[in-house]
Amino acid sequence: MTTKMPQLRAGEQLACATCTTKVVVVTAPPDATAEITCGGTVLQPVKSVTQPPKDGSSPGVLIGKRYVDAAETMELLCSAAGSGPLEYDGAEMTLKSAKALPASD
């Protein structure tokens, strides 16, 4: 049985206890209480996590990149790279694509 996380809010910082991943919640649905996981481990508030040392492997979650769920209602900003993948409510999050700028003539 898994326990649901408390309600997530924009600006909240989360970290993984089994890798070096850290994220910041950019946007969240008003009733966001589903779990956010990284490699199957539930992310917790940064203050409550002691992270392991960096292992030197190539990261699956890239620093400075934004990740979104399929409906684009949950958005996370990676503040420290880690092994990944990020999942929200059991579904893998994807790298958010950049928006095209209008052409300037």
Buried (B, 14 or more C-beta within 10 A) or exposed (E): EEEEBEEBEEEBBBBBBBBBBBBBBBBBEEEBEBBBBBBEBBBBEBEEBEBEEEEEEEBBBBBEEBBBBEEEEBBBBBBBBBBBBBBBBEEEBBEBEEEEEEEEE
